[in-house]
Amino acid sequence: MAMPKRAIPVVSVAAALILSQKHITFCACEPPAKLRTEKVKEPFTGVEFPRLKEDYVLLGTAVRCMLGQCKFAKARAYAVGLYLEDGNNLHQCINKNSNDEVFKQVIEAPVARRLVLVMDKDVAGHHIAKGFDRSLLPCVRKAQGGQRIGPGKDALREFTHCFNQEKMLYKGTEVSLVWRPDDSLIISINSSTRAVITSPMLCHALFDMYLGPDSIFKKYRNMSFTLVEMSDL
């Protein structure tokens, strides 16, 4: 699979993030103006993600489906956009050879990472909360040394509460999950901030759930992140 070549804004200047088959490079340069209007369509849902969203650049898209049955509309819950920000004018080259290694570096990057979830159908808030709790709890407990209670579990409870408060997440609803470098997680629904939770355990568990070696996409061959193509940078 070809890897994308991307651009990232930084404070007063911009940085370009170049993903090739073997490396990621952050370098100071101005992103092409057309990126501010370009969008990338997630193929299963047709949801369009802007290549540049505020201070974030789109790296890839995916879809969350029940049992991997993405070809059936009723099985598709939401589309996902993976974004990265370079708020520190980062300059580095990370030599990698696979998508898994690239995602590992995204998780470890000292910059803000963002997941944008766009509902593909009406979903009850408590169903989304239950799904997150079921997927994240094993990782959180492992981080707590196997303990059933602890700071990670408290953070997870606060996180799922954001969705339990929503009676319904209607089709087109946008959920933004921003992992800041200080290990705070900003949860927003339709641009309205619902919570800011500081928890390294929760942040790592959440992004590992989507990008890690045992991600929710690994069980099904037709579910994975499609990295954005960019041939003209």
SERO-4910 file (N, C-alpha, C, O; in steps of 0.05 Angstrom, whole numbers):
BEGIN
 pado doro    nc1    nc2    nc3   cac1   cac2   cac3    cc1    cc2    cc3    oc1    oc2    oc3
  Met    A     17    -24      0      0      0      0     17     25      0     36     27     16
  Ala    A     12     43    -17     27     68    -18     22     84      6     -1     85     16
  Met    A     42     98     17     39    114     40     36    143     33     46    152     12
  Pro    A     22    159     50     16    186     42     38    206     46     57    201     62
  Lys    A     37    228     33     55    251     37     37    274     46     19    282     31
  Arg    A     43    285     69     24    303     82     37    329     91     62    331     92
  Ala    A     21    349     98     31    374    109     17    380    135     -7    375    138
  Ile    A     32    391    154     22    397    180     27    426    188     50    435    185
  Pro    A      7    441    197     12    468    206     27    469    232     24    451    249
  Val    A     43    489    237     57    493    262     56    522    270     66    539    255
  Val    A     45    529    293     45    555    304     43    576    282     21    579    270
  Ser    A     65    591    276     64    612    256     72    603    228     67    616    208
  Val    A     85    580    227     93    568    201     80    541    199     66    532    217
  Ala    A     85    527    177     74    501    174     97    481    173    120    487    167
  Ala    A     90    456    179    109    434    176     97    414    157     73    410    157
  Ala    A    114    401    142    103    380    124    110    353    135    133    348    143
  Leu    A     90    336    136     95    309    144     94    291    119     73    290    106
  Ile    A    115    278    114    118    262     90    119    233     99    137    224    112
  Leu    A     98    217     91     98    188     97    104    173     71     89    175     52
  Ser    A    126    158     71    132    141     48    132    113     58    124    108     81
  Gln    A    140     94     41    140     66     50    161     61     71    159     41     85
  Lys    A    180     79     74    201     73     93    205     94    114    220     89    133
  His    A    193    117    112    199    137    133    177    158    135    161    162    117
  Ile    A    177    171    158    161    195    163    180    218    167    199    215    182
  Thr    A    175    240    154    193    263    157    176    288    164    156    293    152
  Phe    A    185    302    185    173    328    191    193    349    183    216    349    191
  Cys    A    184    369    166    202    389    157    187    416    155    163    416    149
  Ala    A    201    438    159    188    464    157    183    472    129    201    474    113
  Cys    A    157    475    122    150    485     95    120    492     96    106    485    114
  Glu    A    111    506     75     84    515     74     67    494     60     75    485     38
  Pro    A     44    486     71     27    467     57     14    478     33      7    502     33
  Pro    A      9    463     12     -4    473    -12    -31    484     -4    -46    473     12
  Ala    A    -38    507    -16    -63    521     -9    -87    503    -15   -107    505      0
  Lys    A    -86    486    -35   -109    470    -43   -117    450    -22   -139    440    -21
  Leu    A    -98    443     -4   -104    424     17   -126    434     36   -140    418     49
  Arg    A   -129    460     37   -148    472     55   -177    468     46   -196    471     61
  Thr    A   -180    460     20   -206    455     10   -211    426      1   -233    417     -4
  Glu    A   -189    410      1   -192    382     -8   -204    365     14   -200    370     38
  Lys    A   -218    344      6   -229    325     25   -223    297     15   -218    292     -8
  Val    A   -223    278     34   -218    250     28   -243    234     37   -252    237     59
  Lys    A   -253    218     18   -277    203     23   -270    175     35   -255    160     23
  Glu    A   -282    169     58   -280    141     68   -297    123     51   -321    129     47
  Pro    A   -285    102     39   -299     87     18   -325     73     25   -343     71      9
  Phe    A   -327     62     50   -351     47     57   -374     65     63   -397     60     54
  Thr    A   -370     87     78   -391    104     87   -396    128     69   -418    139     68
  Gly    A   -376    136     53   -378    160     37   -374    185     53   -376    207     42
  Val    A   -367    183     79   -362    207     95   -336    220     85   -316    207     80
  Glu    A   -337    246     82   -314    261     72   -300    276     95   -312    290    111
  Phe    A   -274    272     97   -257    284    117   -240    305    104   -227    300     84
  Pro    A   -239    330    115   -221    350    104   -192    342    108   -184    331    129
  Arg    A   -175    348     89   -146    341     91   -133    358    114   -116    348    128
  Leu    A   -142    383    116   -133    400    138   -157    408    154   -176    419    144
  Lys    A   -155    402    180   -177    408    199   -165    424    221   -152    413    239
  Glu    A   -170    450    221   -157    468    241   -127    465    239   -115    470    218
  Asp    A   -114    456    261    -84    453    260    -76    424    256    -54    416    264
  Tyr    A    -93    408    245    -88    380    242    -89    371    213   -104    382    196
  Val    A    -72    351    207    -70    341    180    -81    312    180    -75    297    198
  Leu    A    -96    305    159   -108    278    157    -87    258    149    -73    262    128
  Leu    A    -84    236    164    -65    215    157    -79    191    145    -68    177    127
  Gly    A   -104    185    154   -118    162    143   -147    161    152   -155    176    170
  Thr    A   -162    143    140   -190    139    147   -196    110    151   -181     92    142
  Ala    A   -217    104    166   -226     77    171   -256     77    177   -268     98    178
  Val    A   -267     53    181   -295     51    188   -298     30    210   -284      9    210
  Arg    A   -315     35    229   -321     17    251   -347      2    245   -368     15    241
  Cys    A   -345    -24    243   -368    -41    235   -372    -63    256   -354    -70    270
  Met    A   -397    -73    257   -403    -96    273   -392   -121    260   -400   -127    237
  Leu    A   -375   -136    274   -365   -161    264   -351   -159    237   -349   -179    223
  Gly    A   -342   -135    230   -328   -131    205   -345   -132    180   -334   -133    158
  Gln    A   -371   -131    184   -389   -133    161   -394   -106    149   -417    -96    148
  Cys    A   -373    -94    138   -374    -66    129   -391    -62    104   -400    -40     99
  Lys    A   -396    -83     89   -411    -80     64   -441    -76     69   -456    -68     52
  Phe    A   -450    -82     94   -477    -78    102   -481    -51    117   -468    -47    137
  Ala    A   -498    -34    106   -501     -7    118   -509     -9    148   -500      8    164
  Lys    A   -526    -28    155   -535    -30    182   -513    -37    202   -515    -33    226
  Ala    A   -492    -49    191   -470    -58    208   -449    -36    213   -433    -38    231
  Arg    A   -450    -14    197   -431      7    199   -439     27    221   -461     39    219
  Ala    A   -422     32    240   -429     50    262   -419     79    256   -434     98    257
  Tyr    A   -393     81    249   -382    108    244   -356    106    227   -342     85    227
  Ala    A   -350    127    214   -325    130    199   -305    144    218   -313    159    236
  Val    A   -279    138    214   -258    150    231   -238    164    214   -229    154    194
  Gly    A   -230    188    223   -208    202    210   -185    205    231   -190    213    253
  Leu    A   -161    198    223   -138    200    240   -122    225    232   -114    228    209
  Tyr    A   -118    243    251   -104    268    246    -80    271    265    -79    260    286
  Leu    A    -61    288    256    -37    293    271    -30    323    269    -33    335    248
  Glu    A    -22    334    291    -13    362    292     16    364    300     26    347    315
  Asp    A     30    383    288     58    388    296     59    416    309     66    435    295
  Gly    A     52    418    334     51    443    348     78    453    358     80    475    369
  Asn    A     98    436    356    124    443    367    145    447    345    169    447    351
  Asn    A    137    451    320    155    454    298    176    431    298    200    436    297
  Leu    A    165    407    299    182    384    301    196    378    275    184    379    253
  His    A    222    371    277    238    364    254    251    337    260    268    335    276
  Gln    A    241    316    246    253    290    250    246    272    227    227    276    213
  Cys    A    262    251    225    257    230    205    256    204    220    275    197    234
  Ile    A    234    189    217    231    164    231    231    141    210    212    139    194
  Asn    A    252    125    210    254    104    189    237     80    197    242     67    218
  Lys    A    217     74    180    199     52    186    192     38    160    195     50    138
  Asn    A    183     13    162    179     -3    138    150    -13    135    143    -25    114
  Ser    A    133     -8    154    105    -18    152     85      1    164     93     19    180
  Asn    A     60     -3    157     39     13    169     38     11    199     35     31    213
  Asp    A     42    -14    209     41    -18    238     63     -2    252     58     10    273
  Glu    A     86      0    240    108     15    252    102     45    250    109     60    269
  Val    A     90     54    228     82     82    226     62     89    248     65    110    261
  Phe    A     42     72    252     22     77    272     34     77    300     26     93    318
  Lys    A     54     60    304     69     60    330     82     87    335     82     97    358
  Gln    A     94     98    314    106    124    317     86    146    321     91    166    335
  Val    A     62    144    309     41    163    314     33    163    343     30    184    355
  Ile    A     30    139    355     23    137    383     44    149    401     38    162    421
  Glu    A     70    146    393     92    156    409    100    185    403    116    196    418
  Ala    A     88    197    383     96    224    374     91    244    397     70    243    409
  Pro    A    109    263    401    106    283    422     89    307    412     95    330    419
  Val    A     68    302    397     51    322    386     22    313    391     17    291    399
  Ala    A      3    331    385    -25    324    389    -34    305    367    -28    308    344
  Arg    A    -50    285    376    -62    266    357    -92    269    360   -102    274    382
  Arg    A   -106    264    339   -135    268    339   -150    247    324   -142    240    301
  Leu    A   -171    236    335   -189    218    322   -216    233    318   -227    244    337
  Val    A   -226    233    294   -252    245    288   -271    223    280   -266    209    259
  Leu    A   -292    219    295   -312    198    290   -337    211    279   -348    230    291
  Val    A   -346    202    256   -371    213    244   -391    190    242   -387    171    228
  Met    A   -413    193    256   -434    172    257   -445    167    229   -451    186    214
  Asp    A   -447    141    222   -458    134    196   -488    126    198   -501    121    178
  Lys    A   -498    125    223   -526    120    228   -532    130    256   -514    137    271
  Asp    A   -558    131    263   -566    139    290   -558    117    309   -565     94    306
  Val    A   -542    125    330   -533    106    350   -539    117    378   -532    140    383
  Ala    A   -551    101    395   -557    110    422   -530    115    437   -511    100    434
  Gly    A   -529    137    452   -505    144    466   -495    121    484   -471    117    487
  His    A   -513    107    497   -505     86    516   -492     63    501   -476     48    513
  His    A   -500     58    476   -487     37    460   -458     44    454   -441     27    455
  Ile    A   -453     70    447   -426     78    442   -409     76    467   -387     67    467
  Ala    A   -421     84    490   -407     83    516   -400     54    522   -378     48    531
  Lys    A   -419     36    518   -415      7    524   -393     -4    507   -376    -20    516
  Gly    A   -393      4    481   -372     -6    463   -344      3    471   -325    -13    471
  Phe    A   -342     28    479   -316     38    488   -307     24    513   -284     16    516
  Asp    A   -326     21    532   -319      8    557   -309    -21    553   -290    -29    565
  Arg    A   -323    -35    536   -316    -63    531   -289    -65    517   -273    -83    523
  Ser    A   -283    -47    499   -258    -48    484   -234    -37    500   -212    -47    497
  Leu    A   -239    -17    517   -217     -4    531   -210    -16    558   -188    -14    568
  Leu    A   -230    -29    571   -226    -38    598   -203    -58    601   -187    -55    620
  Pro    A   -199    -78    584   -176    -96    587   -149    -82    587   -132    -88    603
  Cys    A   -146    -62    569   -121    -48    568   -116    -31    592    -94    -28    602
  Val    A   -138    -18    602   -136     -1    626   -129    -18    650   -112    -10    666
  Arg    A   -141    -41    653   -135    -58    676   -107    -69    674    -93    -71    695
  Lys    A    -97    -75    651    -69    -84    648    -50    -62    656    -30    -67    670
  Ala    A    -57    -37    649    -40    -14    657    -40    -10    687    -22      2    699
  Gln    A    -62    -19    700    -64    -16    729    -53    -40    744    -57    -44    768
  Gly    A    -38    -57    729    -27    -81    742    -47   -102    748    -43   -118    766
  Gly    A    -69   -103    733    -89   -123    737   -110   -115    757   -129   -130    762
  Gln    A   -107    -92    770   -127    -83    790   -153    -75    777   -153    -63    756
  Arg    A   -175    -81    790   -202    -75    779   -209    -45    783   -225    -34    768
  Ile    A   -196    -33    803   -201     -4    808   -175     11    807   -154     -1    812
  Gly    A   -176     37    800   -152     52    799   -157     77    782   -179     82    773
  Pro    A   -136     94    778   -139    119    763   -148    115    734   -162    131    723
  Gly    A   -138     93    721   -146     88    694   -176     82    692   -189     91    673
  Lys    A   -186     65    710   -214     58    710   -231     83    716   -253     86    704
  Asp    A   -222    100    734   -237    125    740   -238    143    715   -259    154    709
  Ala    A   -216    145    700   -216    161    676   -234    149    654   -248    164    640
  Leu    A   -234    122    652   -251    109    633   -281    114    639   -297    118    621
  Arg    A   -288    114    665   -315    119    673   -323    147    665   -346    152    656
  Glu    A   -305    166    670   -311    194    662   -314    197    632   -331    212    622
  Phe    A   -298    182    617   -299    183    588   -325    172    578   -339    185    562
  Thr    A   -333    148    587   -358    137    577   -383    153    586   -403    152    573
  His    A   -380    167    608   -402    184    618   -409    205    597   -433    213    595
  Cys    A   -389    214    582   -394    234    561   -415    224    541   -431    240    531
  Phe    A   -414    198    535   -432    187    515   -458    177    528   -479    178    515
  Asn    A   -457    169    553   -481    161    567   -500    185    570   -524    181    572
  Gln    A   -488    209    571   -505    233    574   -520    239    548   -539    254    549
  Glu    A   -511    228    525   -523    234    500   -545    213    494   -539    189    492
  Lys    A   -570    221    492   -591    203    486   -587    189    460   -591    165    457
  Met    A   -579    205    440   -575    194    413   -553    209    399   -552    234    400
  Leu    A   -536    195    385   -516    207    367   -527    202    339   -525    180    329
  Tyr    A   -538    223    327   -551    220    301   -531    218    279   -508    226    281
  Lys    A   -539    207    256   -522    205    233   -511    232    226   -525    251    224
  Gly    A   -484    233    222   -471    258    216   -459    271    240   -443    290    237
  Thr    A   -466    262    264   -454    273    289   -424    269    289   -415    247    282
  Glu    A   -409    289    296   -380    287    296   -370    287    325   -375    305    341
  Val    A   -354    267    331   -341    264    357   -311    268    353   -299    254    337
  Ser    A   -299    286    368   -271    292    366   -257    283    392   -265    291    414
  Leu    A   -236    268    389   -220    258    411   -191    267    407   -177    256    390
  Val    A   -182    286    422   -155    298    419   -137    289    442   -144    295    465
  Trp    A   -116    276    436    -95    268    456    -73    289    455    -57    289    436
  Arg    A    -72    306    475    -52    327    476    -25    316    488    -26    295    501
  Pro    A     -3    329    483     23    320    493     25    318    523     42    303    534
  Asp    A      7    332    537      8    330    567    -10    307    577    -16    306    601
  Asp    A    -17    289    559    -34    266    565    -62    273    575    -74    259    591
  Ser    A    -72    295    565   -100    302    569   -115    295    545   -106    297    522
  Leu    A   -140    286    549   -157    278    527   -181    297    526   -196    300    545
  Ile    A   -184    310    503   -206    329    499   -228    315    483   -224    307    461
  Ile    A   -252    313    496   -274    300    483   -294    321    475   -304    336    492
  Ser    A   -301    322    448   -320    342    438   -340    327    421   -334    308    407
  Ile    A   -365    337    422   -386    327    405   -398    350    390   -408    369    402
  Asn    A   -397    349    364   -406    371    347   -394    398    356   -408    418    359
  Ser    A   -368    398    360   -352    421    367   -357    432    395   -346    453    403
  Ser    A   -373    418    411   -378    426    439   -362    408    457   -366    384    458
  Thr    A   -344    420    473   -327    404    491   -344    392    514   -358    406    528
  Arg    A   -342    366    517   -356    351    537   -339    346    562   -350    346    585
  Ala    A   -313    342    558   -296    337    581   -267    339    572   -260    337    548
  Val    A   -250    345    592   -221    344    588   -210    326    610   -212    334    634
  Ile    A   -200    303    603   -191    283    622   -161    279    620   -151    272    599
  Thr    A   -147    283    642   -118    279    642   -113    251    652   -116    245    676
  Ser    A   -104    233    635    -99    206    642    -82    192    621    -92    186    599
  Pro    A    -56    188    626    -39    173    607    -50    146    600    -49    137    577
  Met    A    -61    132    620    -72    105    615    -95    106    595    -96     90    576
  Leu    A   -113    125    598   -136    126    580   -128    135    552   -137    123    533
  Cys    A   -110    154    550   -101    164    524    -88    141    509    -94    137    485
  His    A    -69    127    521    -55    106    508    -74     83    500    -72     72    478
  Ala    A    -92     76    518   -111     55    513   -129     62    489   -134     45    472
  Leu    A   -138     86    488   -157     95    467   -144     93    439   -155     82    421
  Phe    A   -120    104    437   -107    104    411    -95     77    404    -93     70    380
  Asp    A    -87     62    424    -78     35    419   -101     17    409    -97     -1    393
  Met    A   -126     24    418   -149      9    409   -153     12    379   -162     -7    366
  Tyr    A   -147     35    367   -150     39    339   -124     33    323   -126     25    300
  Leu    A   -101     38    335    -76     37    319    -56     16    328    -37      9    314
  Gly    A    -60      4    351    -41    -15    363    -40    -42    349    -57    -47    331
  Pro    A    -22    -59    357    -19    -86    345    -43   -104    349    -47   -122    334
  Asp    A    -59    -98    370    -84   -113    375   -108    -96    372   -127    -98    387
  Ser    A   -108    -78    352   -129    -59    348   -155    -73    341   -156    -97    334
  Ile    A   -177    -58    343   -204    -69    336   -206    -77    307   -224    -92    300
  Phe    A   -187    -67    290   -188    -73    262   -173    -99    255   -177   -110    233
  Lys    A   -157   -109    273   -141   -133    267   -156   -158    263   -147   -177    250
  Lys    A   -180   -160    275   -196   -184    274   -208   -189    246   -213   -212    239
  Tyr    A   -211   -168    231   -225   -170    205   -208   -159    183   -199   -136    185
  Arg    A   -204   -174    162   -186   -166    141   -196   -141    126   -180   -126    115
  Asn    A   -223   -137    125   -233   -114    110   -236    -89    126   -247    -69    117
  Met    A   -224    -89    151   -225    -65    168   -196    -57    174   -182    -72    187
  Ser    A   -189    -33    166   -163    -23    172   -162      7    164   -179     16    149
  Phe    A   -142     21    173   -138     49    164   -127     49    136   -108     35    130
  Thr    A   -139     66    119   -128     71     92   -113     97     94   -125    118     99
  Leu    A    -87     96     90    -71    120     92    -76    138     67    -79    128     45
  Val    A    -75    164     72    -82    183     51    -59    184     30    -36    186     37
  Glu    A    -67    184      5    -48    187    -16    -43    217    -21    -61    233    -20
  Met    A    -17    223    -27    -10    251    -32     14    250    -51     37    247    -41
  Ser    A     10    253    -77     31    249    -96     43    276   -106     62    276   -121
  Asp    A     32    298    -97     41    324   -108     55    342    -88     56    366    -93
  Leu    A     65    331    -66     80    347    -47    110    342    -52    127    354    -38
***
